[in-house]
Amino acid sequence: MALVELVRQQSQKLFYRICDEFDGFCYLENLRERSGTNAGVIELQETLLFEILRNTNLKVGNKSRGINMIKERLSFMRILLVLDDVDKRIQIENLLGRCDWFASGSKIIITTRDKHLAATLGNCCSTYSVKELDQDEALELFSMHAFQSNKPKDDYLELADRVIQYAKGLPLALVIIGADLYGRTKPEWRSAVEKYERIPNEEIKKILEISYVGLDKTEKDIFLDIACFFEGFPKEYVIDILDACNLYPIHGIQRLIDKCLITVGQ
């Protein structure tokens, strides 16, 4: 879920560290949101062409022409491209066609909440799964936003540890809560932390809902059943129960795993 924020942070760091090594580079953010309309796709195509070629006069007109223009004008260049927050293969194809025309040495980085999407791209790509931040990494990220330092003030350490436990290694929560608590007094901190522990932050909740909203009805039912009743239960036991409820759990549970909404232990 919010791990996509950590993926985004890491891809941005990598992008800006190596972008000067390429003939052209472009970082396209939020493809899931921006690809919802024909006009949005055309805008993305034109942004890609402009960012790499720096030509403001290029207008693609329609999606098909845009794909052809991108291939014709960029296929000879060694490019670095990041496609951020992709959730459908068509979003990639609208920009890169069949993804088979890159010049040697080009790098395409795709961030997605859906592991199965990466699998559909075949052997042309390798995948990397980002893990939650560990205790030290989480504390450092939180401190940078809450204290403008890489470690908390000594007299705030106990409260900072409570935030780390609440966030469970999710960078989005650490950044939002850290920014909210920056410059506040200890009584304000204590009151806010107690509130976070009882009432989810709406900004965090809204972003975390993105993956859930993309599920169909049976997948949502499976997710809610697991979250409310079956956390920690053996997978086969859960499948048997949910199968009796006509929820098709073998397929549904794998979809939840692919979207990083649940994890299944060994």
C-alpha positions in Angstrom: 0.0 0.0 0.0 2.0 3.0 1.2 5.1 1.1 0.2 4.6 2.8 -3.1 5.7 6.0 -1.5 9.0 4.3 -0.5 9.3 3.0 -4.1 8.7 6.5 -5.3 11.4 7.9 -3.0 13.9 5.3 -4.1 13.2 5.7 -7.8 13.6 9.4 -7.5 16.9 9.2 -5.8 18.2 6.7 -8.4 16.8 8.9 -11.2 18.5 12.1 -10.1 21.8 10.3 -9.3 22.2 8.8 -12.8 20.1 11.0 -15.2 23.1 12.9 -16.5 24.5 9.6 -17.9 21.8 9.5 -20.6 21.0 11.4 -23.8 17.6 12.3 -22.4 15.6 11.6 -19.3 12.0 12.0 -18.0 10.1 11.2 -14.8 6.4 10.8 -15.3 4.5 10.8 -12.0 1.1 9.4 -11.1 0.2 7.5 -14.3 -2.7 5.8 -12.7 -4.4 9.2 -12.1 -3.3 10.9 -15.2 -4.1 8.1 -17.7 -7.9 8.1 -17.0 -8.9 10.0 -20.1 -7.8 10.3 -23.7 -6.7 13.9 -23.1 -4.6 12.7 -20.1 -2.8 10.1 -22.2 -2.0 12.6 -24.9 -0.7 15.1 -22.3 1.6 12.4 -20.9 2.9 11.6 -24.5 3.6 15.3 -25.1 5.3 15.6 -21.7 7.5 12.7 -22.4 8.6 14.1 -25.8 9.1 17.6 -24.4 11.1 16.5 -21.3 13.6 14.5 -23.5 13.7 16.6 -26.7 12.9 20.1 -25.2 10.7 20.9 -28.2 7.6 22.8 -27.2 6.1 22.6 -30.7 5.5 18.9 -30.7 1.7 18.1 -30.7 0.7 14.5 -31.0 -3.0 14.9 -31.9 -4.1 11.4 -30.9 -2.8 8.4 -28.9 -1.8 6.3 -31.9 0.2 9.1 -33.5 1.7 9.9 -30.1 3.1 6.3 -29.8 4.5 6.5 -33.3 6.1 9.9 -32.7 7.7 8.7 -29.5 9.2 5.7 -31.3 10.4 7.7 -34.3 12.0 10.4 -32.3 13.4 8.6 -29.2 14.4 5.1 -30.5 17.9 6.3 -31.5 18.5 7.9 -28.1 19.8 6.4 -24.9 17.1 7.4 -22.4 16.2 7.1 -18.8 12.5 7.0 -18.1 10.5 6.5 -14.9 6.8 5.6 -15.1 5.5 6.1 -11.6 2.4 4.4 -10.1 1.3 2.3 -13.1 -1.6 -0.1 -12.5 -2.5 -1.2 -16.1 -0.4 -2.4 -18.9 -2.2 -0.2 -21.4 -0.7 2.8 -19.6 2.8 1.6 -20.6 1.7 0.7 -24.1 0.2 4.2 -24.7 3.7 5.6 -24.2 6.1 2.9 -25.3 4.1 0.6 -27.6 5.4 -3.0 -27.2 8.5 -1.8 -25.3 10.8 -3.3 -27.9 12.4 -0.2 -29.5 14.7 1.2 -26.9 18.3 2.1 -27.9 21.0 0.0 -26.2 21.7 1.2 -22.7 18.3 2.8 -22.1 16.7 2.3 -18.7 13.0 2.2 -18.0 11.9 2.1 -14.3 8.3 1.3 -13.5 6.8 1.6 -10.1 3.5 -0.3 -9.4 1.4 -1.6 -6.6 0.7 -4.7 -8.7 3.4 -7.4 -8.9 1.4 -9.3 -11.5 1.6 -6.3 -13.8 5.4 -6.7 -13.9 5.0 -10.4 -14.7 3.0 -9.6 -17.8 5.9 -7.7 -19.3 7.8 -11.0 -19.6 11.6 -11.5 -19.6 12.3 -8.0 -20.8 12.3 -6.7 -17.2 13.5 -7.6 -13.7 11.6 -6.8 -10.6 12.5 -5.5 -7.1 10.2 -5.6 -4.1 10.6 -2.8 -1.6 10.4 -3.8 2.0 9.2 -1.8 5.0 11.7 0.5 6.7 13.4 -1.1 9.7 13.4 0.6 13.1 16.5 2.7 12.5 15.5 3.8 8.9 12.0 4.6 10.1 13.3 6.7 13.0 15.7 8.6 10.7 13.0 9.4 8.1 10.5 10.5 10.8 13.1 12.7 12.5 14.0 14.5 9.3 10.4 15.7 9.1 9.6 16.1 12.8 12.9 17.6 13.9 14.7 18.6 10.7 17.4 16.3 12.0 18.4 12.7 11.5 17.5 11.8 15.1 14.9 12.9 17.6 15.5 15.1 20.6 16.2 13.1 23.7 13.1 14.2 25.6 10.9 13.3 22.6 12.4 9.8 22.1 9.6 7.9 23.8 6.9 9.7 21.8 8.9 9.2 18.6 9.1 5.5 19.3 5.3 5.3 19.6 4.9 6.9 16.2 7.4 4.4 14.7 5.4 1.5 16.2 2.1 3.1 14.9 3.5 3.6 11.3 4.9 0.0 11.0 7.7 1.0 8.7 5.4 2.8 6.1 7.2 5.9 4.9 4.0 7.8 3.9 2.8 7.7 7.5 6.1 8.8 8.9 6.4 11.7 6.6 2.8 13.0 7.1 2.9 12.6 10.9 6.4 14.0 11.2 5.4 17.1 9.3 2.3 17.5 11.4 4.2 17.3 14.7 7.1 19.6 13.6 7.5 22.5 16.0 4.8 21.4 18.4 5.1 21.2 22.2 5.3 17.9 24.1 1.7 18.1 25.4 0.6 18.6 21.7 2.7 15.6 20.7 1.3 13.4 23.3 -2.3 14.3 22.5 -1.7 13.9 18.8 0.0 10.5 19.2 -2.9 9.2 21.3 -5.3 10.4 18.6 -3.3 8.7 15.8 -3.4 5.4 17.8 -7.2 5.6 18.0 -8.3 7.5 14.9 -6.6 7.0 11.5 -5.2 10.1 9.9 -7.5 11.0 7.0 -4.7 12.0 4.6 -2.9 8.6 5.2 -6.2 6.8 5.0 -7.1 8.4 1.7 -3.9 7.3 0.0 -4.0 3.8 1.5 -7.5 3.3 0.1 -6.2 3.6 -3.5 -5.3 -0.1 -3.8 -8.5 -1.2 -2.0 -10.8 0.8 -4.2 -9.3 -0.9 -7.3 -10.5 -4.3 -6.1 -13.8 -5.9 -7.3 -16.5 -6.8 -4.8 -15.4 -10.3 -3.9 -11.8 -9.2 -3.5 -12.9 -6.4 -1.1 -15.0 -9.0 0.8 -12.0 -11.3 1.1 -9.7 -8.5 2.2 -12.1 -7.3 4.9 -12.7 -10.9 6.2 -9.0 -11.5 6.5 -8.4 -8.1 8.1 -11.2 -8.5 10.6 -11.3 -12.2 11.3 -8.5 -14.3 9.9 -5.2 -12.4 10.4 -2.6 -15.0 11.4 -4.7 -18.0 10.4 -3.3 -20.8 8.1 -3.9 -20.0 4.4 -5.6 -23.3 3.7 -8.0 -22.8 6.6 -8.9 -19.3 5.4 -9.4 -20.6 1.8 -11.7 -23.3 3.0 -13.9 -20.8 4.9 -14.0 -18.2 2.2 -14.6 -20.9 -0.5 -17.7 -22.0 1.4 -18.9 -18.4 1.1 -18.5 -18.4 -2.7 -15.8 -15.8 -2.7 -13.3 -17.6 -5.0 -10.4 -17.2 -2.5 -7.7 -18.9 -4.5 -7.8 -16.3 -7.2 -8.8 -13.4 -4.8 -6.1 -14.0 -2.2 -3.4 -14.0 -4.9 -4.8 -10.7 -6.2 -4.4 -9.2 -2.8 -0.9 -10.5 -2.5 0.0 -9.1 -6.0 -1.3 -5.7 -4.9 0.7 -5.9 -1.6 -2.5 -5.6 0.4 -1.7 -8.8 2.4 1.3 -11.0 3.0 1.2 -14.8 3.5 3.8 -16.4 5.9 5.7 -19.5 5.1 
